[in-house]
Amino acid sequence: GRPKGAMLTHRNVAFGAALYAWRWPIQPLRTFCNLPISHIACSTETVAYVLFVGGTLVFQEYFDAEAFMLAIGTERINWISILPTMMQRILQLPGWDRYDTSSL
């Protein structure tokens, strides 16, 4: 669809981050972001949440299924937010179930 603008105030971004922290009280939070920085799923649902709780955020410029799976193990990622298409690409990796995802 066509891009749509949305007014986001500091207050509603901070409140959303607080809700995520209440819903997923992971300490220490370690997550991964490979979504476009201008998309709400990146800027408010991932980045704001991590900043709110003082966690660690690992960025990937674009989604690469193998690099993503390797980073989960090496960076000890414990929370992810991915799209269905990303999950499909992960499941298409040969031996996708052999990657270390024990930190999730």
Buried (B, 14 or more C-beta within 10 A) or exposed (E): EEEEEEEEEEEEBBEBBBEBBEEEEBEEBBBBBBBEEEEBBBBBBBBBBBEBBEBBBBEEEEBEBEBBBEBBBEBBBBBBBBEEEBEEBBEEBEEBEEBEBEEE
